[in-house]
């Protein structure tokens, strides 16, 4: 009996050692949405300074769906999403931990000469009824539309909350950006371009973040926002994951979120 107990204890010790070794070897990847990417990377830098023993990576966007698939399959331990989990995903064992609310934003290349739009004119722009910025008092420049795919979290929020977007039919002349970064880069580099995505203060650099109906995305009366959340599979929480989750709700992380124009969620 003593031999069996000793053997069991040694086996358990070996298993714990192997788990810790896997954690140390693999590091921690937080994969998924491009919404709030710059903000989350800033949080990651703060985390890494406090936990130099954990190799943290917050890679480019693979979308909320990609993050959910990676965590569900066990390919990754921790994901990031900008949409609520579906009932089937919750039933599969995924756990949802909100970090921050991030306002949606409409932004344009500075060449447009436009700093504000009414929600009615915004619909006319994206439906293709307005084709030149001069029609709105801007530059004599053709409107170049950048949109996202139908499953995009920011687009879903805009359809649910921005006046006129629920049944908006996009102009066939619009370009579909495959990631948030693609939409931002296009709006920054193409004269006459307009796009949308999650708000961050870095958008103010090289872009015109538009007021809609007189409200900036950081104003209380601005209607559209997405919730950035971490996800993991129930029963898989380990010390690395727990450390990052705790830090993402720390006072320092909350300060960073506010500096980026987001609203921290309550624990």
C-alpha positions as CSV (number, residue, x, y, z in Angstrom):
1,X,0.0,0.0,0.0
2,X,2.9,2.3,0.9
3,X,4.5,1.5,-2.4
4,X,1.3,2.3,-4.3
5,X,0.9,5.7,-2.5
6,X,4.5,6.6,-3.1
7,X,4.1,5.7,-6.8
8,X,0.9,7.8,-7.1
9,X,2.5,10.8,-5.4
10,X,5.5,10.6,-7.8
11,X,3.2,10.3,-10.8
12,X,1.2,13.4,-9.7
13,X,4.4,15.3,-9.1
14,X,5.6,14.4,-12.5
15,X,2.4,15.5,-14.1
16,X,2.5,18.9,-12.4
17,X,6.1,19.2,-13.5
18,X,5.1,18.4,-17.1
19,X,2.3,20.9,-17.0
20,X,4.6,23.7,-15.7
21,X,7.2,22.7,-18.3
22,X,4.6,23.0,-21.1
23,X,3.5,26.4,-19.8
24,X,7.1,27.6,-19.7
25,X,7.9,26.2,-23.1
26,X,4.8,27.4,-24.9
27,X,4.4,30.9,-23.4
28,X,1.0,32.6,-23.5
29,X,-0.6,33.7,-26.7
30,X,-3.8,35.8,-26.6
31,X,-5.4,35.4,-30.0
32,X,-8.5,36.8,-31.7
33,X,-10.1,40.1,-32.6
34,X,-8.3,43.2,-33.9
35,X,-10.6,45.4,-31.9
36,X,-8.6,47.2,-29.2
37,X,-5.4,45.6,-30.4
38,X,-3.1,48.5,-29.6
39,X,-4.7,48.9,-26.2
40,X,-4.3,45.3,-25.3
41,X,-0.7,45.3,-26.4
42,X,0.0,48.2,-24.1
43,X,-1.6,46.2,-21.3
44,X,0.6,43.3,-22.4
45,X,3.7,45.4,-22.1
46,X,2.8,46.3,-18.5
47,X,2.1,42.7,-17.7
48,X,5.4,41.6,-19.1
49,X,7.3,44.1,-17.0
50,X,5.7,42.6,-13.9
51,X,6.0,39.0,-15.1
52,X,9.3,38.7,-17.1
53,X,9.2,34.9,-16.6
54,X,6.0,34.6,-18.8
55,X,6.6,35.0,-22.6
56,X,3.4,36.8,-23.6
57,X,2.4,37.3,-27.3
58,X,-0.6,39.3,-28.6
59,X,-0.4,38.6,-32.3
60,X,-2.2,40.3,-35.2
61,X,-6.0,39.8,-35.7
62,X,-7.5,36.5,-36.7
63,X,-11.0,37.8,-35.8
64,X,-13.2,37.0,-32.9
65,X,-14.3,33.8,-34.7
66,X,-10.7,32.8,-35.2
67,X,-10.0,33.3,-31.5
68,X,-13.0,31.3,-30.5
69,X,-12.0,28.4,-32.8
70,X,-8.4,28.4,-31.5
71,X,-9.5,28.2,-27.9
72,X,-12.3,25.7,-28.5
73,X,-9.9,23.4,-30.4
74,X,-7.2,23.6,-27.7
75,X,-4.7,25.2,-30.1
76,X,-4.5,28.2,-27.8
77,X,-5.4,28.7,-24.1
78,X,-6.6,32.3,-24.1
79,X,-8.5,34.3,-26.7
80,X,-9.8,37.8,-27.2
81,X,-13.2,38.6,-28.7
82,X,-15.3,41.7,-29.5
83,X,-18.7,40.0,-29.5
84,X,-20.7,38.1,-26.9
85,X,-20.4,34.3,-27.0
86,X,-23.2,32.3,-28.7
87,X,-25.3,29.9,-26.5
88,X,-23.6,27.0,-28.3
89,X,-20.2,28.3,-27.5
90,X,-21.0,28.7,-23.8
91,X,-22.5,25.2,-23.8
92,X,-19.2,24.0,-25.3
93,X,-17.4,25.3,-22.2
94,X,-16.1,28.7,-23.2
95,X,-15.9,31.3,-20.4
96,X,-16.3,35.0,-21.2
97,X,-14.4,37.7,-19.2
98,X,-15.1,41.3,-20.3
99,X,-12.3,43.8,-20.0
100,X,-13.5,47.1,-21.6
101,X,-16.1,48.8,-23.7
102,X,-14.6,50.4,-26.8
103,X,-16.6,53.0,-28.8
104,X,-17.1,52.3,-32.5
105,X,-15.7,55.1,-34.7
106,X,-16.1,56.5,-38.2
107,X,-12.9,57.8,-39.5
108,X,-11.7,59.4,-42.8
109,X,-8.5,60.4,-44.6
110,X,-7.8,64.1,-43.8
111,X,-8.0,64.9,-47.5
112,X,-11.8,64.7,-47.3
113,X,-12.0,68.0,-45.4
114,X,-14.8,66.5,-43.3
115,X,-14.7,66.5,-39.5
116,X,-18.4,65.7,-38.7
117,X,-21.5,64.1,-40.3
118,X,-25.1,63.7,-39.4
119,X,-26.2,60.1,-39.1
120,X,-28.5,60.7,-42.1
121,X,-25.6,61.8,-44.3
122,X,-23.4,58.9,-43.1
123,X,-26.1,56.5,-44.4
124,X,-26.1,58.4,-47.7
125,X,-22.3,58.1,-47.9
126,X,-22.2,54.4,-47.3
127,X,-25.2,53.6,-49.5
128,X,-23.5,55.4,-52.4
129,X,-26.0,58.3,-52.7
130,X,-23.3,60.7,-51.9
131,X,-20.2,60.1,-54.1
132,X,-18.1,63.2,-53.7
133,X,-17.1,64.9,-50.5
134,X,-17.9,68.3,-52.0
135,X,-21.6,67.4,-51.7
136,X,-21.1,67.7,-47.9
137,X,-18.9,70.8,-47.9
138,X,-15.6,68.9,-48.1
139,X,-13.0,68.6,-50.8
140,X,-13.8,67.9,-54.5
141,X,-12.7,64.3,-54.0
142,X,-14.4,61.0,-54.8
143,X,-15.7,59.1,-51.8
144,X,-13.9,55.8,-51.3
145,X,-15.8,53.5,-49.1
146,X,-14.2,50.9,-46.8
147,X,-16.5,48.5,-45.0
148,X,-16.1,45.2,-43.0
149,X,-17.6,41.7,-43.5
150,X,-21.1,41.2,-42.2
151,X,-19.8,39.2,-39.2
152,X,-17.5,42.0,-38.0
153,X,-18.2,43.0,-34.4
154,X,-18.1,46.7,-35.0
155,X,-20.4,46.5,-38.0
156,X,-22.9,44.4,-35.9
157,X,-22.8,47.1,-33.2
158,X,-23.3,49.9,-35.7
159,X,-26.3,48.1,-37.3
160,X,-27.8,47.7,-33.8
161,X,-27.3,51.2,-32.6
162,X,-26.4,53.8,-35.3
163,X,-29.5,55.5,-36.8
164,X,-30.2,54.1,-40.2
165,X,-27.7,51.3,-40.1
166,X,-30.1,48.4,-39.3
167,X,-31.2,48.1,-42.9
168,X,-28.3,49.9,-44.6
169,X,-27.3,48.4,-47.9
170,X,-23.7,49.1,-48.7
171,X,-22.8,50.6,-52.0
172,X,-21.3,47.9,-54.3
173,X,-18.4,50.3,-54.8
174,X,-17.2,49.7,-51.3
175,X,-14.1,47.8,-50.4
176,X,-14.3,45.1,-47.8
177,X,-11.4,45.2,-45.3
178,X,-10.6,41.7,-43.8
179,X,-9.3,43.0,-40.5
180,X,-9.5,46.2,-38.4
181,X,-5.9,47.0,-39.2
182,X,-6.7,46.7,-42.9
183,X,-9.5,49.2,-42.6
184,X,-7.3,51.7,-40.6
185,X,-4.4,51.4,-43.0
186,X,-6.6,51.9,-46.0
187,X,-8.2,55.0,-44.5
188,X,-4.8,56.4,-43.6
189,X,-3.2,55.8,-47.0
190,X,-6.0,56.4,-49.6
191,X,-7.2,59.9,-50.3
192,X,-11.0,60.3,-50.0
193,X,-11.4,57.1,-47.9
194,X,-13.8,56.6,-45.1
195,X,-13.9,53.5,-42.8
196,X,-15.1,52.3,-39.4
197,X,-13.7,50.3,-36.5
198,X,-13.1,50.3,-32.8
199,X,-12.1,53.7,-31.4
200,X,-8.6,54.3,-29.9
201,X,-6.7,57.5,-29.3
202,X,-4.1,56.4,-31.9
203,X,-6.8,56.8,-34.6
204,X,-6.4,60.6,-34.1
205,X,-2.9,60.3,-35.6
206,X,-3.2,60.7,-39.4
207,X,-7.0,60.3,-39.5
208,X,-10.1,62.4,-39.0
209,X,-12.2,60.8,-36.4
210,X,-15.7,62.1,-37.3
211,X,-18.3,63.4,-34.9
212,X,-21.7,61.9,-35.7
213,X,-24.7,64.1,-34.9
214,X,-22.4,66.3,-33.0
215,X,-20.9,63.6,-30.8
216,X,-17.3,62.3,-30.7
217,X,-16.9,58.6,-29.9
218,X,-15.7,59.5,-26.4
219,X,-18.8,61.5,-25.6
220,X,-21.5,60.1,-23.4
221,X,-24.2,60.4,-26.0
222,X,-22.3,58.5,-28.7
223,X,-24.4,55.3,-29.1
224,X,-22.1,52.6,-30.5
225,X,-19.6,50.5,-28.6
226,X,-18.1,47.0,-28.6
227,X,-17.1,45.0,-25.5
228,X,-13.6,43.5,-25.6
229,X,-13.4,40.3,-23.6
230,X,-11.0,37.4,-22.9
231,X,-12.2,33.8,-23.3
232,X,-10.9,30.5,-22.2
233,X,-12.2,26.9,-21.9
234,X,-13.6,26.0,-18.6
235,X,-11.2,23.8,-16.6
236,X,-8.1,25.0,-18.4
237,X,-7.1,28.0,-16.2
238,X,-3.5,27.8,-15.3
239,X,-1.1,30.1,-13.5
240,X,0.0,32.0,-16.6
241,X,-3.6,32.6,-17.7
242,X,-4.7,33.6,-14.2
243,X,-1.8,36.1,-13.9
244,X,-2.8,37.8,-17.2
245,X,-6.5,37.9,-16.4
246,X,-5.8,39.4,-13.0
247,X,-3.5,42.1,-14.5
248,X,-6.1,43.0,-17.2
249,X,-8.5,44.0,-14.4
250,X,-5.8,45.8,-12.3
251,X,-5.8,49.5,-11.6
252,X,-2.9,50.0,-14.0
253,X,-4.7,48.2,-16.8
254,X,-7.9,50.3,-16.1
255,X,-5.8,53.4,-16.4
256,X,-4.4,52.3,-19.8
257,X,-7.9,51.5,-21.1
258,X,-9.1,54.9,-20.1
259,X,-6.1,56.5,-21.8
260,X,-7.0,54.8,-25.0
261,X,-10.6,56.1,-24.8
262,X,-12.2,52.9,-23.6
263,X,-14.3,52.3,-20.5
264,X,-13.1,49.6,-18.1
265,X,-15.6,47.0,-17.1
266,X,-16.3,46.1,-13.5
267,X,-14.8,42.9,-12.1
